[in-house]
Amino acid sequence: MRKGINIWSFPAHYSIDTSLSLAAEAGFEGIELSLDEEGELSLGSSEADLNKLRDRAKDLGLQLPSLASGLFWNYSLTSSQSDIRAKAYDIARKQLECAAILGANTVLIVPGAVGVDFIPGSEVVPYEQAYDYALEAFVKLAREAESLQVSIGIENVWNKFLLSPLEMRGFIDQIASPFVGSYFDVGNVVYSGYPEHWIRILAHRIKKVHFKDYRREAGGLHGFVDLLAGDVDYPEVVKALQDIGYDDYVTAEMIPPYKHHAEQIIYNTSNSMDQILGRGRA
């Protein structure tokens, strides 16, 4: 397995170039960038802009294995409003196009939501309606993904939707495309389950993996902690990944960042991942 880190792990005011340099210095092999509404990598980015980012990463010895986006929290594929669903679809299509230019073989997409507790005023969508809207969107997006040869990874998030590994597996199988699978986030299931169970159930459907840790007794968003400081059984997680033959990127998504000496979380995460992956000292 290869060691990556998500751009959201870096201080928000850092440029992409600064984050790339720090990721390389800390020993990561790849970095997962994010498509934003505005900024250096955004809905308005040109092919030339994207080629510049790809070349800079290559110069630093970094791969760009996947492309995330936080825009699906504002523009949901399951919104009851058709204009918002259309906007979300256009974002996903742009994300796929950008990934293809960057050389990323996977995009991370939040599949929508029934409700989101940590976003005040978030719309609550009837579960069955959300399921139908999401399924319709991903069946269409699968064709876009295949044409660009970029896979879609549906992330398990705190969205009151696709709540079990069996449901996630069934949803992916209904889409019936080799270009749509799971972007499995280890830390996001700890509050209600066990990541090693999800891994074995989702199996070959897993396109990419996020590493983070979670402490159950803290609860809520406060439960997210540094790698190896929470309740994720990483020896079992690694064993499960090996058992299903997963040999792709595991990408750290560290939240929240440190209040002081923010760069230190990048080095600490790299060292912890070495231990988890068996690269560190015994």
Disulfide bonds with the S-S distance in Angstrom:
none
